């Protein structure tokens, strides 16, 4: 049964698509400068994470299933030996260019999944263990991968401009006032200082 009609596959794909939507929402209304601003000592930035996810979608749902992306730029990225290249969007890419690439990679992945079954074979050449796997394993891995990076985007976006929340439709946060959040921050800061003195 293909993944369009298999209830288990539909459930997995729904979780993956929710994580993808969260990634896109976290990048809404970002200026070019904020999207590229490095926020950690290793250079983590919004566009880099999304660019990485786009390349990863093409890798797992393209290369691992024997499908070739019809995009020279993506092929060049997939064939590169630079382990950081997917986290570094081309200098001439705008925020919109990277988001468009991510949407395109999702469409590519969804088409690949429409024509697969959970038990369909997949070869993951860059894994030393479980190289010979299945489409189900690819989907579960991408749920984990996308959710992990959505969490990074969540924190980076809050640091950049204060936008918070799980997703647009359900922030999943208490409706605290600014003063209440400041009080919570002060309380946590006090606890951390007390821990130093123990």
N, C-alpha and C positions, 0 to 999 in steps of 0.2 A: 504494500500500500504506500503510495507516494506521500510526501510530507504535507501536501495540501489537504489530504483527506484522513490522515491518521490523527486521532484525538491527542495522543501522546506527543506527536510532533507539533501539532498546533499549539499545545500548551508551552512547549519549549520555545517555539518561535515567538509566541506572545511575550514571554519573558525577555527574550533577546531584543525584540522590537521596542519594548518599554525602556530598556536600558539605552538603546540607540536614541530614542526620543528625548530621554533625559540629557544625553550628551548634546544634542542639538539645542535644546532649550537653554542649557547653561551658556551657550555661546551667542544667544540672541542679544542684539543691540550693543555688541562690544565694539569699541573703537579699534582701529588698526594698532594703535600704540599699546592699548591694554592687552589685546590679543597676543601680542608678541613679547610683552614684558616678562623677563625671567623672574620667577618667584622663589626659587630655591637655589642653593649653591650648585646644583647640577643642571640648572637652566630650565627647569620645568616651566612650561608656559602653555596657555590655552591652545593656540594653534598647533603647537607641536604634538600635543596629546591627540587632537582630532585627526591630524595628518597621519600619525601612527596608527590610529584605529582604521582609517581608510585603507592604508597599505595592508594592515592585518586582515581585514575582510577579504581583500583580493587574494592574499596569500592562502588563507585557510579554505575559502570557498571557491578559489580558482585553482591555484597550483596543486593543492592537495587532492583535488578532484579531477585533475588532468584538463582543466579548462584554462584557456589563455585569454587574459583581459585584452580587449581591443583598445589599448591606450598605451602609446609609446612611453609616456612619462612613467606610468605605473610599472611597465615592464622593466624599465631602467632601474627603478627603485628596488623591485623584487630581485633583480640580478646583481645588485651592488653588494660588495663585501664589507662596506662601511656599516657597522652595527648601529650607528646612530642616525643614519640618513633618513629613516622614516620619521624621526622626531624633529627633523629640521626641514620645514617646508621650503621650497624654492623661494629665493629672495623676492621674486616678482609676483608671488602669490598673495592675493588679498585675503581678507577674512572670508569673503564670499567665495573666492576660488577654492579655498580649503573645504568650506562647508559643502560646496557643490561636488567636490571630489568625494567627500564622505557619503553624500546622498547617492552618488553614482555607484560607489562601491557597495552600498546597501542594496540597490536595485540589482546589481550584478549578482550578489550573494543570494538574494531572494529568488531570482530566476534559476540559479543553480539548485537551490533547495526544492523548488517546485518540481524539478525533474529528478529528484532523488528520494530514496527511502532511508529511514533511520539506520537500517542495516547495510546500506550501500558502502562499499569499501572506500577508504581514504588513505592516502600515503602522505605522511608528514615528514619530509626528508630532513628537517632541522631538529627533530626530536631523536635522542639517542635511545629512549625507551618508548614503547607504544607507537613506533613509526607506522606500523600497519594497524589502522584503526577503522572507525566507521563515521558516517555522517553524524550520528547521534553524539559521538564524542566531540566532533568539531563544534556542534551547536552548544553543547554544555561548556566547552572551553571558551567559546566566544561570549557566552553569557557572563562567565567569570571575568574574562578580560575586559569586556565593555563596562561591567558594573564597577570593577576596580578603578578604571580610568574615569568613570563618571564621578566617583567619590573624590578623586584628585581634582577634577574640574570644580566640584562643589566647594572644596576648601580654597582653591586658587581664586575662584570668582568672588568668594566672600572677602578675601584679602584685597582683591583689586577694587571692588566698588560696593561691597556690602550686600550683594544679591545672595539670598539664602533660600533653602527649601528643597524638598525631594523632587518635586515636579510641579509644573505650572498649575495643574488642576488640584493638587493636594500638597501644600507645602510641608505638612507633617511636623509643624512647629507650633508651640503655644503662642497665642497672640499677645506676647509681652510688649510692653511699651519700651521705648529706648532706655528709660531709667531702670526698668526691671532687668533688661539685658546687661546693663552696666553694673548693676548690683550683683548679678550672677557672676560676671567676670571678676569683679573685685573679691567675691567670696572664694572663687576657685583659686585666684592668685594668692589669697591669704593662706589657703590650705597648702598650696605648694611651698610657700615660705615656711610654714610650720613644719613641713616634712623635712626641710633642710636642717632644722634645729633639733630634730629627734636624735 
